[in-house]
Amino acid sequence: MLAAMTRHATDLTNPDLVAFWTERHLCSVSTVNPDGSLHVTPMGVVIEPAAGLAWAITSRISLKARNLSDGGPVAACQIDGRWWSTISGHAEVVADPDVVAEAERRYAERYRTPRENPERVALRITVDKVLANLPR
């Protein structure tokens, strides 16, 4: 018997989508390198559905932060067996300590308290598109 599912959720506030993005899953994040090729790396991502945002933390010297320094496109995908969700949009790299602290707080709620990193920046992603195949 097939489980009921949500297909291609297009709203970041969809309850099934929010539940999936609240569970502890690691994501792969894709950015575009200067030569046009893709950079894909694992990363923890947290959504803020009401604001249409997603948050992540990384080092300011990471390739993904450098790729996103001009507000470039980004996609984050998480998968759990046959269930998956991808969010995409444009990211802003933010070094402001208050914004970084907020991103760290959100990350800690979903994953764990991040290790100390004086080079840390926040990635604030404005989500433009949501795709998913989720259980209900």
Backbone as JSON, one array per atom type, in Angstrom:
{
  "sequence": "MLAAMTRHATDLTNPDLVAFWTERHLCSVSTVNPDGSLHVTPMGVVIEPAAGLAWAITSRISLKARNLSDGGPVAACQIDGRWWSTISGHAEVVADPDVVAEAERRYAERYRTPRENPERVALRITVDKVLANLPR",
  "N": [[0.84, -1.18, 0.0], [0.6, 2.17, -0.85], [1.92, 5.06, 0.75], [0.24, 8.06, 1.74], [1.09, 11.17, 0.27], [2.7, 14.38, -0.04], [3.14, 16.1, -2.93], [5.42, 18.02, -4.72], [5.28, 20.45, -3.18], [4.6, 23.82, -3.06], [4.65, 25.85, -1.32], [6.24, 27.35, 1.33], [5.14, 27.26, 3.83], [3.65, 24.99, 4.01], [2.29, 22.45, 5.99], [3.26, 19.74, 5.99], [5.7, 20.04, 4.74], [6.99, 21.83, 6.51], [7.15, 20.17, 8.76], [8.92, 18.19, 7.8], [11.24, 19.71, 7.37], [11.78, 20.37, 9.94], [12.5, 18.1, 11.28], [15.51, 16.3, 12.09], [17.66, 16.37, 9.61], [20.43, 16.16, 7.45], [21.55, 18.32, 4.89], [22.25, 18.76, 1.4], [23.93, 21.4, -0.12], [23.88, 23.46, -2.91], [25.85, 25.56, -4.9], [26.96, 27.99, -7.33], [30.0, 27.86, -8.94], [32.67, 30.19, -9.87], [33.46, 29.44, -12.48], [31.17, 28.44, -13.53], [30.53, 25.82, -12.97], [29.06, 23.44, -10.64], [29.09, 23.61, -7.08], [28.75, 21.4, -4.57], [27.88, 20.62, -1.31], [27.7, 19.15, 1.98], [25.46, 20.45, 4.49], [23.88, 22.01, 7.28], [20.59, 23.24, 7.31], [18.06, 25.55, 8.12], [14.63, 26.34, 8.12], [12.58, 29.3, 7.96], [9.53, 29.58, 7.86], [7.32, 31.53, 7.86], [8.54, 33.9, 7.13], [9.56, 33.3, 4.69], [12.15, 32.43, 4.42], [15.38, 30.77, 4.64], [17.99, 29.54, 6.7], [21.5, 29.31, 7.33], [24.78, 28.45, 8.57], [28.23, 29.18, 8.17], [31.76, 29.25, 7.42], [33.35, 32.32, 6.69], [35.34, 32.1, 4.8], [34.75, 29.88, 3.35], [34.1, 28.02, 0.33], [31.42, 27.98, -0.52], [30.39, 30.3, 0.76], [31.94, 32.25, -0.5], [31.08, 31.86, -3.14], [28.5, 32.78, -2.88], [28.7, 35.42, -2.27], [27.89, 37.55, -3.84], [25.2, 37.43, -3.79], [24.31, 35.21, -5.13], [22.66, 32.34, -6.76], [21.25, 29.59, -4.9], [20.67, 26.25, -3.79], [19.11, 24.02, -1.57], [18.91, 20.73, -0.52], [17.25, 18.11, 1.09], [17.08, 14.71, 2.07], [15.37, 11.7, 2.81], [15.34, 8.56, 2.53], [12.83, 7.7, 0.3], [11.62, 10.14, 0.52], [11.86, 13.61, 0.04], [13.01, 17.03, -0.17], [13.5, 20.1, -1.79], [14.71, 23.35, -1.62], [15.05, 26.51, -3.11], [16.71, 29.55, -4.03], [18.0, 32.83, -3.52], [20.96, 33.76, -1.83], [22.13, 35.68, 0.91], [25.12, 36.71, 2.26], [25.9, 37.24, 5.51], [27.64, 39.08, 7.87], [27.17, 40.45, 10.19], [27.27, 40.46, 13.69], [24.95, 40.1, 15.34], [23.08, 39.0, 13.59], [24.42, 36.68, 12.8], [24.48, 35.41, 15.31], [21.73, 34.94, 15.61], [21.31, 33.14, 13.48], [22.94, 31.04, 14.38], [21.53, 30.34, 16.7], [19.13, 29.37, 15.61], [20.16, 27.21, 14.15], [21.15, 25.64, 16.28], [18.76, 24.91, 17.53], [17.68, 23.07, 15.75], [19.73, 21.24, 15.14], [22.44, 21.05, 16.75], [24.39, 22.78, 19.26], [26.55, 24.94, 17.61], [30.08, 24.61, 16.99], [32.65, 26.82, 18.23], [33.53, 29.51, 16.11], [35.3, 31.99, 14.93], [35.31, 33.03, 12.37], [32.81, 32.8, 11.36], [29.88, 33.24, 9.35], [26.52, 34.15, 8.52], [24.19, 32.6, 6.37], [21.57, 33.85, 4.71], [18.82, 32.89, 3.19], [16.63, 33.76, 0.68], [13.79, 32.24, -0.13], [12.67, 31.1, -3.17], [11.55, 29.0, -4.52], [10.02, 25.85, -3.96], [10.22, 22.42, -3.84], [8.97, 19.11, -3.38], [8.62, 15.75, -2.2], [6.81, 14.27, -0.03], [5.91, 12.49, 3.01], [2.63, 12.29, 4.45]],
  "CA": [[0.0, 0.0, 0.0], [1.37, 3.41, -0.93], [1.62, 6.07, 1.76], [-0.18, 9.35, 1.22], [2.24, 12.07, 0.21], [2.59, 15.72, -0.62], [4.04, 16.2, -4.08], [5.73, 19.34, -5.26], [4.78, 21.53, -2.33], [5.13, 25.08, -3.57], [4.49, 26.85, -0.26], [7.15, 27.07, 2.44], [4.37, 27.07, 5.06], [2.93, 23.71, 3.95], [2.58, 21.74, 7.24], [4.09, 18.56, 5.76], [7.04, 20.54, 4.45], [7.55, 22.35, 7.76], [7.5, 19.02, 9.6], [10.12, 17.54, 7.23], [12.38, 20.6, 7.58], [12.0, 20.48, 11.38], [13.2, 16.87, 11.66], [16.96, 16.44, 11.92], [18.23, 15.82, 8.39], [21.46, 16.99, 6.84], [21.22, 18.74, 3.54], [23.32, 19.16, 0.48], [23.72, 22.76, -0.6], [24.53, 23.66, -4.2], [26.11, 26.93, -5.33], [27.6, 28.04, -8.64], [31.39, 28.32, -8.94], [32.94, 31.23, -10.87], [33.57, 28.88, -13.83], [29.86, 27.94, -13.93], [30.28, 24.47, -12.46], [28.36, 23.42, -9.36], [29.75, 23.23, -5.83], [27.75, 20.75, -3.72], [28.5, 20.26, -0.05], [26.72, 18.97, 3.05], [25.29, 21.62, 5.35], [22.61, 22.09, 7.99], [19.77, 24.38, 6.9], [16.85, 25.73, 8.92], [13.7, 27.24, 7.44], [11.72, 30.24, 8.7], [8.44, 29.59, 6.88], [6.5, 32.74, 7.8], [9.31, 34.95, 6.48], [10.01, 32.85, 3.37], [13.61, 32.37, 4.49], [16.11, 29.64, 5.19], [19.21, 30.01, 7.36], [22.62, 28.38, 7.51], [26.0, 29.07, 9.06], [29.44, 28.66, 7.54], [32.91, 30.11, 7.57], [33.4, 33.35, 5.65], [36.32, 31.72, 3.78], [34.31, 28.67, 2.63], [33.78, 28.22, -1.09], [30.0, 28.34, -0.68], [30.23, 31.71, 1.12], [32.52, 33.06, -1.58], [30.19, 31.75, -4.3], [27.25, 33.5, -2.62], [29.0, 36.78, -1.81], [27.19, 38.55, -4.65], [23.76, 37.12, -3.78], [24.08, 34.19, -6.14], [21.65, 31.31, -6.52], [21.59, 28.48, -4.02], [19.63, 25.26, -3.57], [19.37, 23.09, -0.48], [18.07, 19.54, -0.66], [17.41, 17.08, 2.1], [16.47, 13.47, 1.61], [15.22, 10.63, 3.79], [14.77, 7.47, 1.73], [12.14, 8.21, -0.89], [11.09, 11.46, 0.81], [12.86, 14.66, -0.21], [12.55, 18.4, -0.38], [14.51, 21.04, -2.27], [14.35, 24.76, -1.62], [16.05, 27.28, -3.86], [16.53, 30.99, -4.03], [19.24, 33.59, -3.52], [21.47, 33.9, -0.47], [22.88, 36.86, 1.34], [26.14, 36.37, 3.26], [25.78, 38.29, 6.52], [28.67, 39.0, 8.91], [26.72, 41.17, 11.39], [27.28, 39.53, 14.83], [23.6, 39.8, 15.81], [22.46, 38.11, 12.6], [25.13, 35.4, 12.94], [23.98, 34.8, 16.55], [20.39, 34.44, 15.33], [21.47, 31.94, 12.65], [23.48, 30.0, 15.27], [20.43, 29.92, 17.57], [18.24, 28.54, 14.8], [20.88, 25.97, 13.86], [21.2, 24.86, 17.52], [17.43, 24.36, 17.78], [17.42, 21.91, 14.88], [20.83, 20.28, 15.12], [23.18, 21.1, 18.01], [25.12, 24.04, 19.39], [27.71, 24.88, 16.73], [31.39, 24.87, 17.61], [33.12, 28.21, 18.12], [34.18, 29.83, 14.84], [35.35, 33.45, 14.78], [35.16, 33.37, 10.95], [31.46, 32.4, 10.95], [28.9, 34.14, 8.76], [25.2, 33.56, 8.31], [23.61, 32.61, 5.02], [20.13, 34.1, 4.79], [18.33, 32.52, 1.86], [15.26, 34.1, 0.32], [13.32, 31.05, -0.85], [11.83, 31.4, -4.33], [10.92, 27.79, -5.07], [10.02, 24.69, -3.07], [9.75, 21.16, -4.42], [9.03, 18.08, -2.36], [7.86, 14.5, -2.2], [6.8, 14.09, 1.42], [4.81, 11.74, 3.62], [1.66, 13.11, 5.2]],
  "C": [[0.88, 1.24, 0.0], [0.93, 4.38, 0.15], [1.13, 7.34, 1.06], [1.02, 10.28, 1.23], [1.85, 13.43, -0.34], [3.57, 15.77, -1.76], [4.19, 17.65, -4.49], [5.07, 20.46, -4.48], [5.41, 22.84, -2.8], [5.05, 26.19, -2.52], [5.35, 26.45, 0.92], [6.41, 26.86, 3.75], [3.54, 25.79, 5.06], [3.28, 22.9, 5.2], [3.46, 20.5, 7.08], [5.54, 18.96, 5.49], [7.72, 21.05, 5.72], [7.98, 21.2, 8.66], [8.79, 18.37, 9.11], [11.36, 18.38, 7.48], [12.63, 20.87, 9.06], [12.74, 19.25, 11.9], [14.69, 17.05, 11.37], [17.42, 15.65, 10.69], [19.39, 16.73, 7.98], [21.07, 17.25, 5.4], [22.47, 18.79, 2.69], [22.93, 20.54, -0.04], [24.52, 22.92, -1.89], [24.64, 25.15, -4.5], [26.82, 26.85, -6.67], [29.0, 28.63, -8.49], [31.6, 29.4, -10.0], [33.03, 30.71, -12.31], [32.25, 28.3, -14.34], [29.55, 26.54, -13.48], [29.6, 24.56, -11.1], [29.29, 23.01, -8.23], [28.66, 22.67, -4.93], [28.45, 20.27, -2.46], [27.42, 20.02, 1.0], [26.65, 20.2, 3.96], [23.95, 21.51, 6.06], [21.88, 23.36, 7.6], [18.49, 24.37, 7.73], [15.92, 26.68, 8.19], [12.98, 28.13, 8.45], [10.52, 30.48, 7.79], [7.68, 30.91, 6.76], [7.21, 33.88, 7.07], [9.77, 34.56, 5.08], [11.52, 32.74, 3.29], [14.1, 31.0, 4.92], [17.44, 30.19, 5.7], [20.25, 28.91, 7.41], [23.8, 29.16, 8.07], [27.18, 28.4, 8.39], [30.59, 29.62, 7.83], [32.95, 31.1, 6.41], [34.37, 32.99, 4.53], [35.91, 30.46, 3.01], [33.98, 29.01, 1.18], [32.32, 28.61, -1.27], [29.76, 29.8, -0.32], [30.8, 32.62, 0.03], [31.64, 33.03, -2.82], [28.93, 32.58, -4.13], [27.46, 34.96, -2.25], [28.29, 37.86, -2.62], [25.69, 38.25, -4.73], [23.37, 36.06, -4.77], [23.02, 33.17, -5.78], [22.17, 30.19, -5.64], [20.39, 27.54, -3.95], [20.07, 24.37, -2.43], [18.39, 21.94, -0.62], [18.33, 18.61, 0.51], [16.59, 15.87, 1.66], [16.44, 12.47, 2.76], [14.53, 9.48, 3.07], [14.1, 8.04, 0.5], [11.55, 9.6, -0.7], [12.19, 12.5, 0.65], [12.19, 16.01, -0.31], [13.74, 19.24, -0.82], [13.93, 22.45, -2.19], [15.43, 25.49, -2.39], [15.69, 28.75, -3.82], [17.88, 31.67, -4.14], [19.66, 33.85, -2.08], [22.2, 35.21, -0.29], [23.86, 36.36, 2.4], [26.19, 37.53, 4.24], [26.81, 38.08, 7.62], [28.27, 39.7, 10.19], [26.6, 40.19, 12.56], [25.89, 39.17, 15.35], [22.88, 38.83, 14.88], [23.11, 36.73, 12.67], [24.63, 34.68, 14.2], [22.58, 34.23, 16.35], [20.45, 33.16, 14.49], [22.01, 30.77, 13.49], [22.39, 29.46, 16.19], [19.48, 28.99, 16.82], [18.87, 27.18, 14.49], [20.88, 25.07, 15.09], [19.85, 24.23, 17.84], [17.17, 23.1, 16.97], [18.49, 20.84, 14.98], [21.51, 20.18, 16.48], [23.87, 22.45, 18.08], [26.37, 23.97, 18.5], [29.01, 25.17, 17.5], [31.75, 26.35, 17.41], [33.81, 28.4, 16.77], [34.18, 31.34, 14.65], [35.19, 33.92, 13.33], [33.73, 33.12, 10.45], [30.67, 33.57, 10.37], [27.57, 33.39, 8.68], [24.86, 33.61, 6.83], [22.11, 32.77, 5.22], [19.6, 33.94, 3.37], [16.88, 32.96, 1.7], [14.78, 32.99, -0.6], [12.33, 31.47, -1.93], [11.02, 30.2, -4.8], [11.07, 26.65, -4.07], [9.47, 23.5, -3.85], [9.87, 20.09, -3.35], [8.22, 16.86, -2.75], [7.9, 14.02, -0.75], [5.69, 13.19, 1.89], [3.85, 12.7, 4.31], [1.54, 12.56, 6.58]]
}
